């Protein structure tokens, strides 16, 4: 299953988009965070169910993640080189 994950800093309009192949939206969120280099725990996140996906907010990093299903043929975002 492919997921589109959009990452936005709270209070800003710049958005980063990632297309991730994962079994669930939670794993897509974790994979996106890993690709961005964020290894902190997700314990303080708030999660909201949307009509067409999910919204997760990291209050410490002040980031908003919106996760939606992507078409099965959507190109995947490649992980950055280490």
C-alpha positions as CSV (number, residue, x, y, z in Angstrom):
1,X,0.0,0.0,0.0
2,X,1.3,3.4,-0.8
3,X,0.8,6.5,1.3
4,X,1.3,10.2,0.7
5,X,2.7,11.9,3.8
6,X,2.8,15.8,3.8
7,X,5.0,17.4,6.5
8,X,4.4,21.0,7.5
9,X,5.9,23.1,10.2
10,X,3.2,24.6,12.4
11,X,2.8,28.3,11.6
12,X,4.5,28.0,8.2
13,X,3.3,27.1,4.7
14,X,6.2,25.1,3.3
15,X,5.3,21.5,2.8
16,X,7.5,18.4,2.2
17,X,5.8,15.5,0.5
18,X,6.8,11.8,0.7
19,X,5.3,8.8,-1.0
20,X,5.9,5.7,1.1
21,X,5.2,2.0,0.6
22,X,4.0,0.6,4.0
23,X,1.5,-1.8,5.5
24,X,-0.3,0.9,7.5
25,X,-0.5,4.7,7.8
26,X,1.4,4.5,11.1
27,X,4.3,2.7,9.5
28,X,4.3,5.3,6.7
29,X,4.5,8.0,9.3
30,X,7.4,6.3,11.0
31,X,9.2,5.7,7.7
32,X,8.8,9.4,6.8
33,X,10.2,10.5,10.2
34,X,13.2,8.2,9.7
35,X,13.8,9.6,6.2
36,X,13.8,13.1,7.7
37,X,16.3,12.0,10.3
38,X,13.9,12.2,13.3
39,X,14.4,9.4,15.8
40,X,12.6,10.9,18.8
41,X,9.7,8.9,20.2
42,X,6.1,9.5,19.1
43,X,4.7,9.5,22.6
44,X,3.4,13.1,22.7
45,X,1.8,13.0,19.2
46,X,-1.9,13.9,18.8
47,X,-3.7,11.9,16.1
48,X,-6.9,13.0,14.3
49,X,-9.0,11.0,11.9
50,X,-9.8,12.9,8.7
51,X,-12.4,12.0,6.1
52,X,-9.6,10.9,3.7
53,X,-6.7,10.1,6.0
54,X,-5.0,11.0,9.3
55,X,-3.3,14.0,10.8
56,X,-0.6,13.6,13.4
57,X,0.9,16.6,15.3
58,X,4.3,16.5,17.0
59,X,4.0,19.4,19.6
60,X,7.7,19.3,20.5
61,X,9.0,19.6,16.9
62,X,6.0,21.7,15.9
63,X,5.4,19.6,12.9
64,X,2.1,18.4,11.3
65,X,1.9,15.2,9.3
66,X,-1.0,14.5,7.0
67,X,-1.2,10.9,5.8
68,X,-3.4,9.8,2.9
69,X,-3.6,6.8,0.6
70,X,-1.7,7.3,-2.6
71,X,-2.4,5.6,-5.9
72,X,-0.7,2.2,-6.3
73,X,1.4,3.5,-9.2
74,X,2.6,6.7,-7.4
75,X,6.4,7.1,-7.6
76,X,8.0,6.3,-4.2
77,X,10.2,8.9,-2.5
78,X,13.7,7.5,-2.3
79,X,15.6,7.7,1.0
80,X,18.5,10.1,1.1
81,X,22.0,8.7,1.0
82,X,23.6,8.3,4.4
